[in-house]
Amino acid sequence: MPRARGVVSTDVPPRGARGPAAVRPESGVVVLDVVFLAVTVAIFALVALVAKGVEKMGPEARPSSARPTGRGGERS
């Protein structure tokens, strides 16, 4: 009897056989996705508010003025 070459598997479905039907995610998984997105948006909004508050706490921006030249003379 000749030996089979390569890997022989009995778990391979015959050609043309369809796989299992598409599985819909459970409703709990969808809710977790929505909660994750909402929390992510809320964190970015909070960081933006903190950045705006820190910006308001700083000194007012002044227009730049002519500065005296240091050692080395005139620079262009």
Backbone atoms as SQL, in Angstrom:
CREATE TABLE atoms (id INTEGER PRIMARY KEY, chain TEXT, resi INTEGER, resn TEXT, atom TEXT, x REAL, y REAL, z REAL);
INSERT INTO atoms VALUES
  (1, 'A', 1, 'MET', 'N', 0.848, -1.170, 0.000),
  (2, 'A', 1, 'MET', 'CA', 0.000, 0.000, 0.000),
  (3, 'A', 1, 'MET', 'C', 0.901, 1.243, 0.000),
  (4, 'A', 2, 'PRO', 'N', 0.668, 2.195, -0.894),
  (5, 'A', 2, 'PRO', 'CA', 1.511, 3.381, -0.969),
  (6, 'A', 2, 'PRO', 'C', 1.219, 4.322, 0.194),
  (7, 'A', 3, 'ARG', 'N', 2.283, 4.987, 0.664),
  (8, 'A', 3, 'ARG', 'CA', 2.115, 5.941, 1.769),
  (9, 'A', 3, 'ARG', 'C', 1.616, 7.273, 1.226),
  (10, 'A', 4, 'ALA', 'N', 0.768, 7.947, 2.000),
  (11, 'A', 4, 'ALA', 'CA', 0.267, 9.274, 1.614),
  (12, 'A', 4, 'ALA', 'C', 1.371, 10.291, 1.822),
  (13, 'A', 5, 'ARG', 'N', 1.469, 11.222, 0.903),
  (14, 'A', 5, 'ARG', 'CA', 2.479, 12.270, 1.024),
  (15, 'A', 5, 'ARG', 'C', 1.863, 13.510, 1.637),
  (16, 'A', 6, 'GLY', 'N', 2.667, 14.228, 2.398),
  (17, 'A', 6, 'GLY', 'CA', 2.209, 15.483, 2.980),
  (18, 'A', 6, 'GLY', 'C', 1.318, 15.251, 4.187),
  (19, 'A', 7, 'VAL', 'N', 0.600, 16.286, 4.545),
  (20, 'A', 7, 'VAL', 'CA', -0.265, 16.235, 5.713),
  (21, 'A', 7, 'VAL', 'C', -1.645, 15.788, 5.273),
  (22, 'A', 8, 'VAL', 'N', -2.162, 14.801, 5.940),
  (23, 'A', 8, 'VAL', 'CA', -3.505, 14.318, 5.634),
  (24, 'A', 8, 'VAL', 'C', -4.396, 14.695, 6.803),
  (25, 'A', 9, 'SER', 'N', -5.495, 15.367, 6.511),
  (26, 'A', 9, 'SER', 'CA', -6.401, 15.784, 7.569),
  (27, 'A', 9, 'SER', 'C', -7.804, 15.328, 7.234),
  (28, 'A', 10, 'THR', 'N', -8.502, 14.876, 8.247),
  (29, 'A', 10, 'THR', 'CA', -9.891, 14.474, 8.033),
  (30, 'A', 10, 'THR', 'C', -10.843, 15.600, 8.413),
  (31, 'A', 11, 'ASP', 'N', -10.298, 16.729, 8.919),
  (32, 'A', 11, 'ASP', 'CA', -11.139, 17.843, 9.338),
  (33, 'A', 11, 'ASP', 'C', -11.434, 18.820, 8.207),
  (34, 'A', 12, 'VAL', 'N', -10.905, 18.580, 7.032),
  (35, 'A', 12, 'VAL', 'CA', -11.112, 19.501, 5.917),
  (36, 'A', 12, 'VAL', 'C', -12.468, 19.201, 5.282),
  (37, 'A', 13, 'PRO', 'N', -13.319, 20.209, 5.161),
  (38, 'A', 13, 'PRO', 'CA', -14.626, 19.956, 4.548),
  (39, 'A', 13, 'PRO', 'C', -14.466, 19.711, 3.052),
  (40, 'A', 14, 'PRO', 'N', -15.401, 18.998, 2.451),
  (41, 'A', 14, 'PRO', 'CA', -15.315, 18.750, 1.018),
  (42, 'A', 14, 'PRO', 'C', -15.428, 20.052, 0.236),
  (43, 'A', 15, 'ARG', 'N', -14.931, 20.074, -0.980),
  (44, 'A', 15, 'ARG', 'CA', -15.003, 21.286, -1.806),
  (45, 'A', 15, 'ARG', 'C', -16.447, 21.687, -2.014),
  (46, 'A', 16, 'GLY', 'N', -16.679, 22.997, -1.972),
  (47, 'A', 16, 'GLY', 'CA', -18.029, 23.510, -2.174),
  (48, 'A', 16, 'GLY', 'C', -18.846, 23.555, -0.902),
  (49, 'A', 17, 'ALA', 'N', -18.337, 23.005, 0.176),
  (50, 'A', 17, 'ALA', 'CA', -19.081, 23.033, 1.431),
  (51, 'A', 17, 'ALA', 'C', -19.002, 24.434, 2.014),
  (52, 'A', 18, 'ARG', 'N', -20.078, 24.895, 2.547),
  (53, 'A', 18, 'ARG', 'CA', -20.118, 26.231, 3.145),
  (54, 'A', 18, 'ARG', 'C', -19.699, 26.148, 4.601),
  (55, 'A', 19, 'GLY', 'N', -19.063, 27.216, 5.042),
  (56, 'A', 19, 'GLY', 'CA', -18.657, 27.292, 6.437),
  (57, 'A', 19, 'GLY', 'C', -19.855, 27.639, 7.308),
  (58, 'A', 20, 'PRO', 'N', -19.609, 27.855, 8.577),
  (59, 'A', 20, 'PRO', 'CA', -20.707, 28.225, 9.483),
  (60, 'A', 20, 'PRO', 'C', -21.273, 29.587, 9.101),
  (61, 'A', 21, 'ALA', 'N', -22.513, 29.791, 9.428),
  (62, 'A', 21, 'ALA', 'CA', -23.169, 31.070, 9.124),
  (63, 'A', 21, 'ALA', 'C', -22.459, 32.200, 9.859),
  (64, 'A', 22, 'ALA', 'N', -22.546, 33.404, 9.309),
  (65, 'A', 22, 'ALA', 'CA', -21.915, 34.561, 9.936),
  (66, 'A', 22, 'ALA', 'C', -22.466, 34.744, 11.337),
  (67, 'A', 23, 'VAL', 'N', -21.569, 34.942, 12.272),
  (68, 'A', 23, 'VAL', 'CA', -21.974, 35.074, 13.667),
  (69, 'A', 23, 'VAL', 'C', -22.068, 36.550, 14.008),
  (70, 'A', 24, 'ARG', 'N', -23.208, 36.953, 14.538),
  (71, 'A', 24, 'ARG', 'CA', -23.393, 38.343, 14.974),
  (72, 'A', 24, 'ARG', 'C', -22.830, 38.482, 16.375),
  (73, 'A', 25, 'PRO', 'N', -22.160, 39.610, 16.651),
  (74, 'A', 25, 'PRO', 'CA', -21.643, 39.787, 18.014),
  (75, 'A', 25, 'PRO', 'C', -22.790, 39.904, 19.014),
  (76, 'A', 26, 'GLU', 'N', -22.507, 39.474, 20.211),
  (77, 'A', 26, 'GLU', 'CA', -23.523, 39.566, 21.259),
  (78, 'A', 26, 'GLU', 'C', -23.815, 41.032, 21.568),
  (79, 'A', 27, 'SER', 'N', -24.996, 41.317, 22.068),
  (80, 'A', 27, 'SER', 'CA', -25.374, 42.708, 22.334),
  (81, 'A', 27, 'SER', 'C', -24.474, 43.334, 23.401),
  (82, 'A', 28, 'GLY', 'N', -23.945, 42.546, 24.328),
  (83, 'A', 28, 'GLY', 'CA', -23.048, 43.076, 25.347),
  (84, 'A', 28, 'GLY', 'C', -21.748, 43.588, 24.757),
  (85, 'A', 29, 'VAL', 'N', -21.274, 42.938, 23.702),
  (86, 'A', 29, 'VAL', 'CA', -20.037, 43.367, 23.051),
  (87, 'A', 29, 'VAL', 'C', -20.262, 44.700, 22.356),
  (88, 'A', 30, 'VAL', 'N', -21.410, 44.852, 21.710),
  (89, 'A', 30, 'VAL', 'CA', -21.728, 46.108, 21.013),
  (90, 'A', 30, 'VAL', 'C', -21.835, 47.244, 22.025),
  (91, 'A', 31, 'VAL', 'N', -22.453, 46.992, 23.164),
  (92, 'A', 31, 'VAL', 'CA', -22.585, 48.016, 24.202),
  (93, 'A', 31, 'VAL', 'C', -21.211, 48.416, 24.725),
  (94, 'A', 32, 'LEU', 'N', -20.328, 47.455, 24.904),
  (95, 'A', 32, 'LEU', 'CA', -18.974, 47.776, 25.365),
  (96, 'A', 32, 'LEU', 'C', -18.235, 48.633, 24.343),
  (97, 'A', 33, 'ASP', 'N', -18.446, 48.371, 23.065),
  (98, 'A', 33, 'ASP', 'CA', -17.824, 49.196, 22.023),
  (99, 'A', 33, 'ASP', 'C', -18.319, 50.632, 22.105),
  (100, 'A', 34, 'VAL', 'N', -19.613, 50.802, 22.295),
  (101, 'A', 34, 'VAL', 'CA', -20.198, 52.144, 22.382),
  (102, 'A', 34, 'VAL', 'C', -19.668, 52.862, 23.626),
  (103, 'A', 35, 'VAL', 'N', -19.582, 52.158, 24.741),
  (104, 'A', 35, 'VAL', 'CA', -19.069, 52.760, 25.976),
  (105, 'A', 35, 'VAL', 'C', -17.611, 53.164, 25.793),
  (106, 'A', 36, 'PHE', 'N', -16.805, 52.323, 25.146),
  (107, 'A', 36, 'PHE', 'CA', -15.403, 52.646, 24.904),
  (108, 'A', 36, 'PHE', 'C', -15.277, 53.912, 24.059),
  (109, 'A', 37, 'LEU', 'N', -16.070, 54.012, 23.002),
  (110, 'A', 37, 'LEU', 'CA', -16.018, 55.207, 22.153),
  (111, 'A', 37, 'LEU', 'C', -16.439, 56.456, 22.925),
  (112, 'A', 38, 'ALA', 'N', -17.489, 56.354, 23.731),
  (113, 'A', 38, 'ALA', 'CA', -17.967, 57.507, 24.496),
  (114, 'A', 38, 'ALA', 'C', -16.915, 57.959, 25.507),
  (115, 'A', 39, 'VAL', 'N', -16.273, 57.017, 26.186),
  (116, 'A', 39, 'VAL', 'CA', -15.248, 57.370, 27.168),
  (117, 'A', 39, 'VAL', 'C', -14.040, 57.999, 26.475),
  (118, 'A', 40, 'THR', 'N', -13.674, 57.488, 25.318),
  (119, 'A', 40, 'THR', 'CA', -12.546, 58.054, 24.577),
  (120, 'A', 40, 'THR', 'C', -12.816, 59.495, 24.175),
  (121, 'A', 41, 'VAL', 'N', -14.002, 59.763, 23.668),
  (122, 'A', 41, 'VAL', 'CA', -14.367, 61.131, 23.281),
  (123, 'A', 41, 'VAL', 'C', -14.390, 62.036, 24.512),
  (124, 'A', 42, 'ALA', 'N', -14.912, 61.537, 25.624),
  (125, 'A', 42, 'ALA', 'CA', -14.974, 62.342, 26.845),
  (126, 'A', 42, 'ALA', 'C', -13.568, 62.675, 27.358),
  (127, 'A', 43, 'ILE', 'N', -12.648, 61.744, 27.273),
  (128, 'A', 43, 'ILE', 'CA', -11.273, 62.006, 27.736),
  (129, 'A', 43, 'ILE', 'C', -10.620, 63.080, 26.870),
  (130, 'A', 44, 'PHE', 'N', -10.795, 62.993, 25.545),
  (131, 'A', 44, 'PHE', 'CA', -10.216, 64.015, 24.674),
  (132, 'A', 44, 'PHE', 'C', -10.836, 65.380, 24.942),
  (133, 'A', 45, 'ALA', 'N', -12.137, 65.435, 25.213),
  (134, 'A', 45, 'ALA', 'CA', -12.780, 66.709, 25.527),
  (135, 'A', 45, 'ALA', 'C', -12.239, 67.275, 26.835),
  (136, 'A', 46, 'LEU', 'N', -12.037, 66.416, 27.817),
  (137, 'A', 46, 'LEU', 'CA', -11.498, 66.860, 29.102),
  (138, 'A', 46, 'LEU', 'C', -10.073, 67.401, 28.946),
  (139, 'A', 47, 'VAL', 'N', -9.257, 66.734, 28.165),
  (140, 'A', 47, 'VAL', 'CA', -7.888, 67.202, 27.932),
  (141, 'A', 47, 'VAL', 'C', -7.916, 68.556, 27.216),
  (142, 'A', 48, 'ALA', 'N', -8.825, 68.738, 26.276),
  (143, 'A', 48, 'ALA', 'CA', -8.936, 70.019, 25.574),
  (144, 'A', 48, 'ALA', 'C', -9.343, 71.135, 26.536),
  (145, 'A', 49, 'LEU', 'N', -10.267, 70.847, 27.450),
  (146, 'A', 49, 'LEU', 'CA', -10.680, 71.861, 28.426),
  (147, 'A', 49, 'LEU', 'C', -9.535, 72.223, 29.367),
  (148, 'A', 50, 'VAL', 'N', -8.787, 71.239, 29.804),
  (149, 'A', 50, 'VAL', 'CA', -7.653, 71.510, 30.684),
  (150, 'A', 50, 'VAL', 'C', -6.609, 72.347, 29.952),
  (151, 'A', 51, 'ALA', 'N', -6.345, 72.033, 28.699),
  (152, 'A', 51, 'ALA', 'CA', -5.364, 72.797, 27.929),
  (153, 'A', 51, 'ALA', 'C', -5.821, 74.243, 27.758),
  (154, 'A', 52, 'LYS', 'N', -7.108, 74.441, 27.537),
  (155, 'A', 52, 'LYS', 'CA', -7.635, 75.804, 27.382),
  (156, 'A', 52, 'LYS', 'C', -7.515, 76.572, 28.699),
  (157, 'A', 53, 'GLY', 'N', -7.782, 75.912, 29.813),
  (158, 'A', 53, 'GLY', 'CA', -7.659, 76.562, 31.119),
  (159, 'A', 53, 'GLY', 'C', -6.226, 76.921, 31.444),
  (160, 'A', 54, 'VAL', 'N', -5.297, 76.036, 31.129),
  (161, 'A', 54, 'VAL', 'CA', -3.882, 76.318, 31.384),
  (162, 'A', 54, 'VAL', 'C', -3.420, 77.486, 30.519),
  (163, 'A', 55, 'GLU', 'N', -3.910, 77.541, 29.301),
  (164, 'A', 55, 'GLU', 'CA', -3.545, 78.644, 28.410),
  (165, 'A', 55, 'GLU', 'C', -4.026, 79.979, 28.962),
  (166, 'A', 56, 'LYS', 'N', -5.216, 79.998, 29.552),
  (167, 'A', 56, 'LYS', 'CA', -5.754, 81.246, 30.117),
  (168, 'A', 56, 'LYS', 'C', -5.004, 81.660, 31.382),
  (169, 'A', 57, 'MET', 'N', -4.428, 80.719, 32.114),
  (170, 'A', 57, 'MET', 'CA', -3.714, 81.044, 33.346),
  (171, 'A', 57, 'MET', 'C', -2.372, 81.711, 33.083),
  (172, 'A', 58, 'GLY', 'N', -1.797, 81.484, 31.911),
  (173, 'A', 58, 'GLY', 'CA', -0.470, 82.000, 31.608),
  (174, 'A', 58, 'GLY', 'C', -0.482, 83.503, 31.396),
  (175, 'A', 59, 'PRO', 'N', 0.712, 84.100, 31.319),
  (176, 'A', 59, 'PRO', 'CA', 0.798, 85.553, 31.097),
  (177, 'A', 59, 'PRO', 'C', 0.320, 85.908, 29.691),
  (178, 'A', 60, 'GLU', 'N', -0.111, 87.146, 29.576),
  (179, 'A', 60, 'GLU', 'CA', -0.558, 87.617, 28.273),
  (180, 'A', 60, 'GLU', 'C', 0.623, 87.665, 27.318),
  (181, 'A', 61, 'ALA', 'N', 0.374, 87.357, 26.082),
  (182, 'A', 61, 'ALA', 'CA', 1.440, 87.398, 25.084),
  (183, 'A', 61, 'ALA', 'C', 1.756, 88.839, 24.748),
  (184, 'A', 62, 'ARG', 'N', 3.038, 89.161, 24.723),
  (185, 'A', 62, 'ARG', 'CA', 3.463, 90.515, 24.383),
  (186, 'A', 62, 'ARG', 'C', 4.108, 90.497, 23.007),
  (187, 'A', 63, 'PRO', 'N', 3.959, 91.576, 22.281),
  (188, 'A', 63, 'PRO', 'CA', 4.647, 91.613, 20.990),
  (189, 'A', 63, 'PRO', 'C', 6.146, 91.641, 21.214),
  (190, 'A', 64, 'SER', 'N', 6.876, 91.030, 20.322),
  (191, 'A', 64, 'SER', 'CA', 8.325, 91.002, 20.502),
  (192, 'A', 64, 'SER', 'C', 8.903, 92.388, 20.254),
  (193, 'A', 65, 'SER', 'N', 9.885, 92.719, 21.012),
  (194, 'A', 65, 'SER', 'CA', 10.511, 94.034, 20.883),
  (195, 'A', 65, 'SER', 'C', 11.978, 93.839, 20.517),
  (196, 'A', 66, 'ALA', 'N', 12.616, 94.940, 20.142),
  (197, 'A', 66, 'ALA', 'CA', 14.029, 94.868, 19.795),
  (198, 'A', 66, 'ALA', 'C', 14.820, 94.518, 21.039),
  (199, 'A', 67, 'ARG', 'N', 15.673, 93.548, 20.912),
  (200, 'A', 67, 'ARG', 'CA', 16.480, 93.125, 22.045),
  (201, 'A', 67, 'ARG', 'C', 17.899, 93.662, 21.870),
  (202, 'A', 68, 'PRO', 'N', 18.528, 94.008, 22.982),
  (203, 'A', 68, 'PRO', 'CA', 19.920, 94.465, 22.854),
  (204, 'A', 68, 'PRO', 'C', 20.810, 93.310, 22.415),
  (205, 'A', 69, 'THR', 'N', 21.779, 93.643, 21.612),
  (206, 'A', 69, 'THR', 'CA', 22.675, 92.605, 21.134),
  (207, 'A', 69, 'THR', 'C', 23.699, 92.277, 22.206),
  (208, 'A', 70, 'GLY', 'N', 24.026, 91.012, 22.300),
  (209, 'A', 70, 'GLY', 'CA', 25.017, 90.583, 23.284),
  (210, 'A', 70, 'GLY', 'C', 26.402, 90.651, 22.674),
  (211, 'A', 71, 'ARG', 'N', 27.294, 89.852, 23.223),
  (212, 'A', 71, 'ARG', 'CA', 28.651, 89.843, 22.692),
  (213, 'A', 71, 'ARG', 'C', 28.640, 89.344, 21.249),
  (214, 'A', 72, 'GLY', 'N', 29.480, 89.840, 20.453),
  (215, 'A', 72, 'GLY', 'CA', 29.571, 89.393, 19.079),
  (216, 'A', 72, 'GLY', 'C', 29.093, 90.429, 18.094),
  (217, 'A', 73, 'GLY', 'N', 28.516, 91.484, 18.581),
  (218, 'A', 73, 'GLY', 'CA', 28.132, 92.581, 17.688),
  (219, 'A', 73, 'GLY', 'C', 26.776, 92.380, 17.041),
  (220, 'A', 74, 'GLU', 'N', 26.580, 93.101, 15.970),
  (221, 'A', 74, 'GLU', 'CA', 25.297, 93.139, 15.258),
  (222, 'A', 74, 'GLU', 'C', 25.040, 91.812, 14.527),
  (223, 'A', 75, 'ARG', 'N', 23.813, 91.340, 14.605),
  (224, 'A', 75, 'ARG', 'CA', 23.418, 90.145, 13.858),
  (225, 'A', 75, 'ARG', 'C', 22.289, 90.526, 12.903),
  (226, 'A', 76, 'SER', 'N', 22.290, 89.883, 11.781),
  (227, 'A', 76, 'SER', 'CA', 21.230, 90.210, 10.820),
  (228, 'A', 76, 'SER', 'C', 20.198, 89.135, 10.749);
